[in-house]
Amino acid sequence: MSALVFLIPVALGLGLIGLIAFLWALKSGQYDDLDGAANRILFDEDEEDDEKTPD
C-alpha cells in the first residue's frame, strides 16, 4: 500500500509531462502538414533537382 503513495504521483507527473509535450507540439506546428510527408515519399528527389538545374 505504501508503494501506491509513491507510484500514483509519479504516474500523474509523467502524464502531465506527456500532455505538456503534446500541447507544445501542437503549438509549434508539428501537425500542420499531415499530407506533405505522405506525398513527399512518392517523388524522387533526383527528378526535382534535374528540373531545377539549367542545361
PQR file of N, CA, C, O and H, with PARSE charges and radii, in Angstrom:
ATOM      1  N   MET A   1       0.821  -1.190   0.000 -0.4000 1.5000
ATOM      2  CA  MET A   1       0.000   0.000   0.000 -0.0000 2.0000
ATOM      3  C   MET A   1       0.872   1.265   0.000  0.5500 1.7000
ATOM      4  O   MET A   1       0.494   2.287  -0.572 -0.5500 1.4000
ATOM      5  N   SER A   2       2.028   1.184   0.638 -0.4000 1.5000
ATOM      6  CA  SER A   2       2.897   2.357   0.676 -0.0000 2.0000
ATOM      7  C   SER A   2       3.503   2.648  -0.697  0.5500 1.7000
ATOM      8  O   SER A   2       3.917   3.775  -0.967 -0.5500 1.4000
ATOM      9  H   SER A   2       2.335   0.354   1.103  0.4000 1.0000
ATOM     10  N   ALA A   3       3.555   1.636  -1.562 -0.4000 1.5000
ATOM     11  CA  ALA A   3       4.083   1.853  -2.914 -0.0000 2.0000
ATOM     12  C   ALA A   3       3.130   2.722  -3.735  0.5500 1.7000
ATOM     13  O   ALA A   3       3.571   3.488  -4.591 -0.5500 1.4000
ATOM     14  H   ALA A   3       3.218   0.720  -1.343  0.4000 1.0000
ATOM     15  N   LEU A   4       1.828   2.604  -3.476 -0.4000 1.5000
ATOM     16  CA  LEU A   4       0.865   3.423  -4.208 -0.0000 2.0000
ATOM     17  C   LEU A   4       1.016   4.901  -3.900  0.5500 1.7000
ATOM     18  O   LEU A   4       0.751   5.747  -4.755 -0.5500 1.4000
ATOM     19  H   LEU A   4       1.470   1.981  -2.781  0.4000 1.0000
ATOM     20  N   VAL A   5       1.439   5.217  -2.689 -0.4000 1.5000
ATOM     21  CA  VAL A   5       1.655   6.611  -2.311 -0.0000 2.0000
ATOM     22  C   VAL A   5       2.765   7.215  -3.166  0.5500 1.7000
ATOM     23  O   VAL A   5       2.757   8.416  -3.438 -0.5500 1.4000
ATOM     24  H   VAL A   5       1.654   4.530  -1.995  0.4000 1.0000
ATOM     25  N   PHE A   6       3.703   6.401  -3.582 -0.4000 1.5000
ATOM     26  CA  PHE A   6       4.793   6.863  -4.433 -0.0000 2.0000
ATOM     27  C   PHE A   6       4.432   6.779  -5.915  0.5500 1.7000
ATOM     28  O   PHE A   6       4.743   7.696  -6.675 -0.5500 1.4000
ATOM     29  H   PHE A   6       3.709   5.425  -3.361  0.4000 1.0000
ATOM     30  N   LEU A   7       3.777   5.688  -6.339 -0.4000 1.5000
ATOM     31  CA  LEU A   7       3.539   5.444  -7.757 -0.0000 2.0000
ATOM     32  C   LEU A   7       2.448   6.331  -8.349  0.5500 1.7000
ATOM     33  O   LEU A   7       2.549   6.716  -9.514 -0.5500 1.4000
ATOM     34  H   LEU A   7       3.524   4.943  -5.721  0.4000 1.0000
ATOM     35  N   ILE A   8       1.423   6.662  -7.595 -0.4000 1.5000
ATOM     36  CA  ILE A   8       0.338   7.498  -8.138 -0.0000 2.0000
ATOM     37  C   ILE A   8       0.838   8.899  -8.496  0.5500 1.7000
ATOM     38  O   ILE A   8       0.551   9.361  -9.600 -0.5500 1.4000
ATOM     39  H   ILE A   8       1.341   6.350  -6.649  0.4000 1.0000
ATOM     40  N   PRO A   9       1.566   9.596  -7.631 -0.5600 1.5000
ATOM     41  CA  PRO A   9       2.091  10.908  -8.046  0.2800 2.0000
ATOM     42  C   PRO A   9       3.075  10.825  -9.219  0.5500 1.7000
ATOM     43  O   PRO A   9       3.107  11.713 -10.071 -0.5500 1.4000
ATOM     44  N   VAL A  10       3.872   9.759  -9.258 -0.4000 1.5000
ATOM     45  CA  VAL A  10       4.811   9.598 -10.382 -0.0000 2.0000
ATOM     46  C   VAL A  10       4.036   9.412 -11.682  0.5500 1.7000
ATOM     47  O   VAL A  10       4.391  10.005 -12.700 -0.5500 1.4000
ATOM     48  H   VAL A  10       3.846   9.037  -8.566  0.4000 1.0000
ATOM     49  N   ALA A  11       2.987   8.600 -11.662 -0.4000 1.5000
ATOM     50  CA  ALA A  11       2.181   8.386 -12.865 -0.0000 2.0000
ATOM     51  C   ALA A  11       1.481   9.673 -13.289  0.5500 1.7000
ATOM     52  O   ALA A  11       1.432   9.982 -14.479 -0.5500 1.4000
ATOM     53  H   ALA A  11       2.698   8.117 -10.835  0.4000 1.0000
ATOM     54  N   LEU A  12       0.946  10.416 -12.346 -0.4000 1.5000
ATOM     55  CA  LEU A  12       0.298  11.687 -12.679 -0.0000 2.0000
ATOM     56  C   LEU A  12       1.315  12.698 -13.229  0.5500 1.7000
ATOM     57  O   LEU A  12       1.008  13.447 -14.156 -0.5500 1.4000
ATOM     58  H   LEU A  12       0.985  10.164 -11.379  0.4000 1.0000
ATOM     59  N   GLY A  13       2.507  12.715 -12.664 -0.4000 1.5000
ATOM     60  CA  GLY A  13       3.548  13.621 -13.155 -0.0000 2.0000
ATOM     61  C   GLY A  13       3.972  13.285 -14.575  0.5500 1.7000
ATOM     62  O   GLY A  13       4.135  14.177 -15.407 -0.5500 1.4000
ATOM     63  H   GLY A  13       2.757  12.106 -11.911  0.4000 1.0000
ATOM     64  N   LEU A  14       4.151  11.991 -14.855 -0.4000 1.5000
ATOM     65  CA  LEU A  14       4.525  11.590 -16.216 -0.0000 2.0000
ATOM     66  C   LEU A  14       3.415  11.890 -17.216  0.5500 1.7000
ATOM     67  O   LEU A  14       3.681  12.288 -18.350 -0.5500 1.4000
ATOM     68  H   LEU A  14       4.018  11.266 -14.179  0.4000 1.0000
ATOM     69  N   GLY A  15       2.176  11.698 -16.791 -0.4000 1.5000
ATOM     70  CA  GLY A  15       1.047  12.047 -17.660 -0.0000 2.0000
ATOM     71  C   GLY A  15       1.000  13.533 -17.947  0.5500 1.7000
ATOM     72  O   GLY A  15       0.710  13.940 -19.072 -0.5500 1.4000
ATOM     73  H   GLY A  15       1.959  11.375 -15.870  0.4000 1.0000
ATOM     74  N   LEU A  16       1.280  14.341 -16.952 -0.4000 1.5000
ATOM     75  CA  LEU A  16       1.297  15.790 -17.130 -0.0000 2.0000
ATOM     76  C   LEU A  16       2.435  16.209 -18.066  0.5500 1.7000
ATOM     77  O   LEU A  16       2.256  17.093 -18.903 -0.5500 1.4000
ATOM     78  H   LEU A  16       1.516  14.011 -16.038  0.4000 1.0000
ATOM     79  N   ILE A  17       3.587  15.584 -17.927 -0.4000 1.5000
ATOM     80  CA  ILE A  17       4.709  15.879 -18.833 -0.0000 2.0000
ATOM     81  C   ILE A  17       4.346  15.511 -20.270  0.5500 1.7000
ATOM     82  O   ILE A  17       4.663  16.255 -21.198 -0.5500 1.4000
ATOM     83  H   ILE A  17       3.733  14.865 -17.247  0.4000 1.0000
ATOM     84  N   GLY A  18       3.688  14.376 -20.457 -0.4000 1.5000
ATOM     85  CA  GLY A  18       3.252  13.977 -21.800 -0.0000 2.0000
ATOM     86  C   GLY A  18       2.235  14.936 -22.381  0.5500 1.7000
ATOM     87  O   GLY A  18       2.290  15.258 -23.568 -0.5500 1.4000
ATOM     88  H   GLY A  18       3.430  13.772 -19.703  0.4000 1.0000
ATOM     89  N   LEU A  19       1.306  15.396 -21.558 -0.4000 1.5000
ATOM     90  CA  LEU A  19       0.304  16.358 -22.026 -0.0000 2.0000
ATOM     91  C   LEU A  19       0.952  17.679 -22.410  0.5500 1.7000
ATOM     92  O   LEU A  19       0.585  18.279 -23.421 -0.5500 1.4000
ATOM     93  H   LEU A  19       1.261  15.134 -20.594  0.4000 1.0000
ATOM     94  N   ILE A  20       1.896  18.132 -21.626 -0.4000 1.5000
ATOM     95  CA  ILE A  20       2.596  19.387 -21.935 -0.0000 2.0000
ATOM     96  C   ILE A  20       3.396  19.248 -23.227  0.5500 1.7000
ATOM     97  O   ILE A  20       3.425  20.176 -24.036 -0.5500 1.4000
ATOM     98  H   ILE A  20       2.194  17.645 -20.805  0.4000 1.0000
ATOM     99  N   ALA A  21       4.048  18.098 -23.433 -0.4000 1.5000
ATOM    100  CA  ALA A  21       4.804  17.879 -24.665 -0.0000 2.0000
ATOM    101  C   ALA A  21       3.880  17.854 -25.874  0.5500 1.7000
ATOM    102  O   ALA A  21       4.227  18.388 -26.927 -0.5500 1.4000
ATOM    103  H   ALA A  21       4.025  17.345 -22.776  0.4000 1.0000
ATOM    104  N   PHE A  22       2.711  17.242 -25.737 -0.4000 1.5000
ATOM    105  CA  PHE A  22       1.754  17.204 -26.838 -0.0000 2.0000
ATOM    106  C   PHE A  22       1.234  18.597 -27.154  0.5500 1.7000
ATOM    107  O   PHE A  22       1.138  18.965 -28.325 -0.5500 1.4000
ATOM    108  H   PHE A  22       2.429  16.808 -24.881  0.4000 1.0000
ATOM    109  N   LEU A  23       0.898  19.377 -26.137 -0.4000 1.5000
ATOM    110  CA  LEU A  23       0.412  20.738 -26.380 -0.0000 2.0000
ATOM    111  C   LEU A  23       1.495  21.619 -27.000  0.5500 1.7000
ATOM    112  O   LEU A  23       1.196  22.480 -27.828 -0.5500 1.4000
ATOM    113  H   LEU A  23       0.976  19.078 -25.185  0.4000 1.0000
ATOM    114  N   TRP A  24       2.759  21.407 -26.601 -0.4000 1.5000
ATOM    115  CA  TRP A  24       3.856  22.154 -27.221 -0.0000 2.0000
ATOM    116  C   TRP A  24       3.983  21.800 -28.702  0.5500 1.7000
ATOM    117  O   TRP A  24       4.211  22.672 -29.540 -0.5500 1.4000
ATOM    118  H   TRP A  24       3.002  20.708 -25.929  0.4000 1.0000
ATOM    119  N   ALA A  25       3.832  20.509 -29.015 -0.4000 1.5000
ATOM    120  CA  ALA A  25       3.934  20.082 -30.408 -0.0000 2.0000
ATOM    121  C   ALA A  25       2.803  20.681 -31.234  0.5500 1.7000
ATOM    122  O   ALA A  25       3.017  21.071 -32.381 -0.5500 1.4000
ATOM    123  H   ALA A  25       3.646  19.800 -28.334  0.4000 1.0000
ATOM    124  N   LEU A  26       1.614  20.759 -30.671 -0.4000 1.5000
ATOM    125  CA  LEU A  26       0.503  21.390 -31.390 -0.0000 2.0000
ATOM    126  C   LEU A  26       0.786  22.865 -31.632  0.5500 1.7000
ATOM    127  O   LEU A  26       0.572  23.368 -32.735 -0.5500 1.4000
ATOM    128  H   LEU A  26       1.440  20.442 -29.738  0.4000 1.0000
ATOM    129  N   LYS A  27       1.264  23.555 -30.613 -0.4000 1.5000
ATOM    130  CA  LYS A  27       1.505  24.995 -30.731 -0.0000 2.0000
ATOM    131  C   LYS A  27       2.645  25.306 -31.685  0.5500 1.7000
ATOM    132  O   LYS A  27       2.621  26.339 -32.355 -0.5500 1.4000
ATOM    133  H   LYS A  27       1.438  23.146 -29.717  0.4000 1.0000
ATOM    134  N   SER A  28       3.644  24.433 -31.760 -0.4000 1.5000
ATOM    135  CA  SER A  28       4.795  24.710 -32.615 -0.0000 2.0000
ATOM    136  C   SER A  28       4.580  24.286 -34.067  0.5500 1.7000
ATOM    137  O   SER A  28       5.464  24.484 -34.900 -0.5500 1.4000
ATOM    138  H   SER A  28       3.664  23.594 -31.216  0.4000 1.0000
ATOM    139  N   GLY A  29       3.422  23.709 -34.381 -0.4000 1.5000
ATOM    140  CA  GLY A  29       3.099  23.405 -35.769 -0.0000 2.0000
ATOM    141  C   GLY A  29       3.552  22.047 -36.249  0.5500 1.7000
ATOM    142  O   GLY A  29       3.699  21.852 -37.456 -0.5500 1.4000
ATOM    143  H   GLY A  29       2.704  23.548 -33.703  0.4000 1.0000
ATOM    144  N   GLN A  30       3.776  21.110 -35.368 -0.4000 1.5000
ATOM    145  CA  GLN A  30       4.235  19.786 -35.776 -0.0000 2.0000
ATOM    146  C   GLN A  30       3.198  19.026 -36.586  0.5500 1.7000
ATOM    147  O   GLN A  30       3.555  18.141 -37.363 -0.5500 1.4000
ATOM    148  H   GLN A  30       3.656  21.268 -34.388  0.4000 1.0000
ATOM    149  N   TYR A  31       1.925  19.352 -36.420 -0.4000 1.5000
ATOM    150  CA  TYR A  31       0.852  18.607 -37.077 -0.0000 2.0000
ATOM    151  C   TYR A  31       0.173  19.432 -38.172  0.5500 1.7000
ATOM    152  O   TYR A  31      -0.940  19.096 -38.577 -0.5500 1.4000
ATOM    153  H   TYR A  31       1.635  20.071 -35.789  0.4000 1.0000
ATOM    154  N   ASP A  32       0.799  20.488 -38.659 -0.4000 1.5000
ATOM    155  CA  ASP A  32       0.169  21.352 -39.647 -0.0000 2.0000
ATOM    156  C   ASP A  32       0.073  20.701 -41.025  0.5500 1.7000
ATOM    157  O   ASP A  32      -0.965  20.809 -41.676 -0.5500 1.4000
ATOM    158  H   ASP A  32       1.704  20.762 -38.331  0.4000 1.0000
ATOM    159  N   ASP A  33       1.116  20.036 -41.479 -0.4000 1.5000
ATOM    160  CA  ASP A  33       1.155  19.481 -42.829 -0.0000 2.0000
ATOM    161  C   ASP A  33       1.184  17.959 -42.762  0.5500 1.7000
ATOM    162  O   ASP A  33       2.248  17.345 -42.848 -0.5500 1.4000
ATOM    163  H   ASP A  33       1.960  19.948 -40.950  0.4000 1.0000
ATOM    164  N   LEU A  34       0.015  17.359 -42.607 -0.4000 1.5000
ATOM    165  CA  LEU A  34      -0.048  15.909 -42.480 -0.0000 2.0000
ATOM    166  C   LEU A  34       0.099  15.208 -43.829  0.5500 1.7000
ATOM    167  O   LEU A  34       0.583  14.077 -43.875 -0.5500 1.4000
ATOM    168  H   LEU A  34      -0.849  17.858 -42.537  0.4000 1.0000
ATOM    169  N   ASP A  35      -0.304  15.847 -44.925 -0.4000 1.5000
ATOM    170  CA  ASP A  35      -0.220  15.217 -46.236 -0.0000 2.0000
ATOM    171  C   ASP A  35       1.132  15.420 -46.900  0.5500 1.7000
ATOM    172  O   ASP A  35       1.472  14.681 -47.824 -0.5500 1.4000
ATOM    173  H   ASP A  35      -0.698  16.766 -44.887  0.4000 1.0000
ATOM    174  N   GLY A  36       1.901  16.384 -46.466 -0.4000 1.5000
ATOM    175  CA  GLY A  36       3.183  16.674 -47.104 -0.0000 2.0000
ATOM    176  C   GLY A  36       4.149  15.516 -47.035  0.5500 1.7000
ATOM    177  O   GLY A  36       4.763  15.164 -48.043 -0.5500 1.4000
ATOM    178  H   GLY A  36       1.626  16.984 -45.716  0.4000 1.0000
ATOM    179  N   ALA A  37       4.298  14.921 -45.878 -0.4000 1.5000
ATOM    180  CA  ALA A  37       5.231  13.803 -45.733 -0.0000 2.0000
ATOM    181  C   ALA A  37       4.743  12.579 -46.492  0.5500 1.7000
ATOM    182  O   ALA A  37       5.546  11.823 -47.038 -0.5500 1.4000
ATOM    183  H   ALA A  37       3.800  15.206 -45.060  0.4000 1.0000
ATOM    184  N   ALA A  38       3.437  12.381 -46.529 -0.4000 1.5000
ATOM    185  CA  ALA A  38       2.893  11.232 -47.248 -0.0000 2.0000
ATOM    186  C   ALA A  38       3.100  11.388 -48.756  0.5500 1.7000
ATOM    187  O   ALA A  38       3.362  10.400 -49.441 -0.5500 1.4000
ATOM    188  H   ALA A  38       2.784  12.996 -46.085  0.4000 1.0000
ATOM    189  N   ASN A  39       2.991  12.585 -49.273 -0.4000 1.5000
ATOM    190  CA  ASN A  39       3.185  12.808 -50.705 -0.0000 2.0000
ATOM    191  C   ASN A  39       4.662  12.905 -51.078  0.5500 1.7000
ATOM    192  O   ASN A  39       5.043  12.569 -52.200 -0.5500 1.4000
ATOM    193  H   ASN A  39       2.778  13.388 -48.716  0.4000 1.0000
ATOM    194  N   ARG A  40       5.479  13.357 -50.157 -0.4000 1.5000
ATOM    195  CA  ARG A  40       6.903  13.536 -50.431 -0.0000 2.0000
ATOM    196  C   ARG A  40       7.589  12.206 -50.727  0.5500 1.7000
ATOM    197  O   ARG A  40       8.556  12.167 -51.488 -0.5500 1.4000
ATOM    198  H   ARG A  40       5.169  13.630 -49.246  0.4000 1.0000
ATOM    199  N   ILE A  41       7.109  11.133 -50.144 -0.4000 1.5000
ATOM    200  CA  ILE A  41       7.740   9.830 -50.353 -0.0000 2.0000
ATOM    201  C   ILE A  41       7.504   9.324 -51.776  0.5500 1.7000
ATOM    202  O   ILE A  41       8.249   8.470 -52.256 -0.5500 1.4000
ATOM    203  H   ILE A  41       6.324  11.164 -49.526  0.4000 1.0000
ATOM    204  N   LEU A  42       6.491   9.831 -52.446 -0.4000 1.5000
ATOM    205  CA  LEU A  42       6.144   9.349 -53.779 -0.0000 2.0000
ATOM    206  C   LEU A  42       7.040   9.921 -54.876  0.5500 1.7000
ATOM    207  O   LEU A  42       7.120   9.357 -55.967 -0.5500 1.4000
ATOM    208  H   LEU A  42       5.886  10.524 -52.056  0.4000 1.0000
ATOM    209  N   PHE A  43       7.710  11.032 -54.595 -0.4000 1.5000
ATOM    210  CA  PHE A  43       8.500  11.705 -55.613 -0.0000 2.0000
ATOM    211  C   PHE A  43       9.985  11.512 -55.343  0.5500 1.7000
ATOM    212  O   PHE A  43      10.429  11.531 -54.194 -0.5500 1.4000
ATOM    213  H   PHE A  43       7.645  11.491 -53.709  0.4000 1.0000
ATOM    214  N   ASP A  44      10.733  11.328 -56.398 -0.4000 1.5000
ATOM    215  CA  ASP A  44      12.174  11.144 -56.286 -0.0000 2.0000
ATOM    216  C   ASP A  44      12.850  12.505 -56.237  0.5500 1.7000
ATOM    217  O   ASP A  44      12.518  13.386 -57.030 -0.5500 1.4000
ATOM    218  H   ASP A  44      10.372  11.313 -57.330  0.4000 1.0000
ATOM    219  N   GLU A  45      13.782  12.690 -55.329 -0.4000 1.5000
ATOM    220  CA  GLU A  45      14.464  13.973 -55.195 -0.0000 2.0000
ATOM    221  C   GLU A  45      15.349  14.275 -56.391  0.5500 1.7000
ATOM    222  O   GLU A  45      15.545  15.444 -56.724 -0.5500 1.4000
ATOM    223  H   GLU A  45      14.052  11.974 -54.685  0.4000 1.0000
ATOM    224  N   ASP A  46      15.890  13.253 -57.050 -0.4000 1.5000
ATOM    225  CA  ASP A  46      16.774  13.476 -58.187 -0.0000 2.0000
ATOM    226  C   ASP A  46      16.032  14.115 -59.350  0.5500 1.7000
ATOM    227  O   ASP A  46      16.599  14.939 -60.067 -0.5500 1.4000
ATOM    228  H   ASP A  46      15.730  12.303 -56.780  0.4000 1.0000
ATOM    229  N   GLU A  47      14.771  13.747 -59.544 -0.4000 1.5000
ATOM    230  CA  GLU A  47      13.992  14.348 -60.628 -0.0000 2.0000
ATOM    231  C   GLU A  47      13.765  15.830 -60.386  0.5500 1.7000
ATOM    232  O   GLU A  47      13.834  16.630 -61.319 -0.5500 1.4000
ATOM    233  H   GLU A  47      14.310  13.077 -58.961  0.4000 1.0000
ATOM    234  N   GLU A  48      13.495  16.204 -59.136 -0.4000 1.5000
ATOM    235  CA  GLU A  48      13.291  17.612 -58.813 -0.0000 2.0000
ATOM    236  C   GLU A  48      14.575  18.399 -58.992  0.5500 1.7000
ATOM    237  O   GLU A  48      14.540  19.534 -59.465 -0.5500 1.4000
ATOM    238  H   GLU A  48      13.439  15.554 -58.378  0.4000 1.0000
ATOM    239  N   ASP A  49      15.718  17.812 -58.620 -0.4000 1.5000
ATOM    240  CA  ASP A  49      16.990  18.502 -58.778 -0.0000 2.0000
ATOM    241  C   ASP A  49      17.337  18.686 -60.245  0.5500 1.7000
ATOM    242  O   ASP A  49      17.886  19.722 -60.622 -0.5500 1.4000
ATOM    243  H   ASP A  49      15.747  16.889 -58.236  0.4000 1.0000
ATOM    244  N   ASP A  50      17.025  17.695 -61.087 -0.4000 1.5000
ATOM    245  CA  ASP A  50      17.308  17.808 -62.514 -0.0000 2.0000
ATOM    246  C   ASP A  50      16.479  18.884 -63.171  0.5500 1.7000
ATOM    247  O   ASP A  50      16.961  19.564 -64.077 -0.5500 1.4000
ATOM    248  H   ASP A  50      16.579  16.854 -60.782  0.4000 1.0000
ATOM    249  N   GLU A  51      15.242  19.057 -62.739 -0.4000 1.5000
ATOM    250  CA  GLU A  51      14.382  20.085 -63.319 -0.0000 2.0000
ATOM    251  C   GLU A  51      14.841  21.491 -62.944  0.5500 1.7000
ATOM    252  O   GLU A  51      14.637  22.430 -63.713 -0.5500 1.4000
ATOM    253  H   GLU A  51      14.850  18.505 -62.003  0.4000 1.0000
ATOM    254  N   LYS A  52      15.451  21.648 -61.786 -0.4000 1.5000
ATOM    255  CA  LYS A  52      15.862  22.970 -61.317 -0.0000 2.0000
ATOM    256  C   LYS A  52      17.153  23.445 -61.972  0.5500 1.7000
ATOM    257  O   LYS A  52      17.366  24.651 -62.102 -0.5500 1.4000
ATOM    258  H   LYS A  52      15.617  20.885 -61.161  0.4000 1.0000
ATOM    259  N   THR A  53      18.022  22.519 -62.388 -0.4000 1.5000
ATOM    260  CA  THR A  53      19.301  22.915 -62.960 -0.0000 2.0000
ATOM    261  C   THR A  53      19.142  23.201 -64.451  0.5500 1.7000
ATOM    262  O   THR A  53      18.620  22.371 -65.195 -0.5500 1.4000
ATOM    263  H   THR A  53      17.849  21.539 -62.282  0.4000 1.0000
ATOM    264  N   PRO A  54      19.588  24.369 -64.880 -0.5600 1.5000
ATOM    265  CA  PRO A  54      19.511  24.682 -66.316  0.2800 2.0000
ATOM    266  C   PRO A  54      20.595  23.924 -67.098  0.5500 1.7000
ATOM    267  O   PRO A  54      21.699  23.710 -66.598 -0.5500 1.4000
ATOM    268  N   ASP A  55      20.266  23.530 -68.313 -0.4000 1.5000
ATOM    269  CA  ASP A  55      21.232  22.810 -69.167 -0.0000 2.0000
ATOM    270  C   ASP A  55      21.969  23.760 -70.077  0.5500 1.7000
ATOM    271  O   ASP A  55      22.817  23.333 -70.861 -0.5500 1.4000
ATOM    272  H   ASP A  55      19.369  23.704 -68.719  0.4000 1.0000
TER
END
